[in-house]
Amino acid sequence: MKNLKSIALAVVALVSFTVNAQTKKINVEKSNIHWIGKKVSGQHDGTIKIKDGALVMKGDKVTGGKFTVDMTTINTTDLTGDMKGKLDGHLKADDFFGVEKFPTATLEFKKIGDKGNGTYSVTADLTIKGITNPVTFDLVVNGSTATTKVIIDRTKYDIKYKSKSFFDSLGDNFIYDDFELEVSLVM
């Protein structure tokens, strides 16, 4: 009889959580991702589009999230003409993101800590080029928007091009392993 009561309580708790949880789809046209990649002699930056995504909310608290990024939309914004075309093509090639074979990347929230005032510490699984690693970042939610800055070590996703961590003879001609994503989500 005790087991039956425990099961009933678990079902009620699950139903209560499910009823109170709300999935808020991301407006992909208004949301954006700005990327920054750095090298010794400067940096490049650009944009990449979100294909789809949603935050899961319970009341006004974030309880989950899942996003898909369209890797084919990698776009350099600090260059023009031939140089822009070359860098965009190289970033889409196998040296970097291999978008022909891996046209999307995904991010799925796994652990969320409420830091107060609409700020959450998020640990998520990030999958790039079919390789999944955890990333941790702070997410700030303000009404129908959410923002974050995520630092990613590209070498964890088999992106080793001009990485000083793998090639000793690069001198000052290397690209830093970390790149930044500044994300603005509109729900």
Secondary structure, DSSP 8 states (H G I E B T S, - for coil): -HHHHHHHHHHHHHHHHHHHEEEEE--TTT-EEEEEEEETTEEEEEEEEEEEEEEEEETTEEEEEEEEEEEEEEEESS--HHHHHHHHHHHHSTTTT-TTT--EEEEEEEEEEEEETTEEEEEEEEEETTEEEEEEEEEEEETTEEEEEEEEEGGGGT--TT-TTT-GGGTT--EEEEEEEEEEEE-
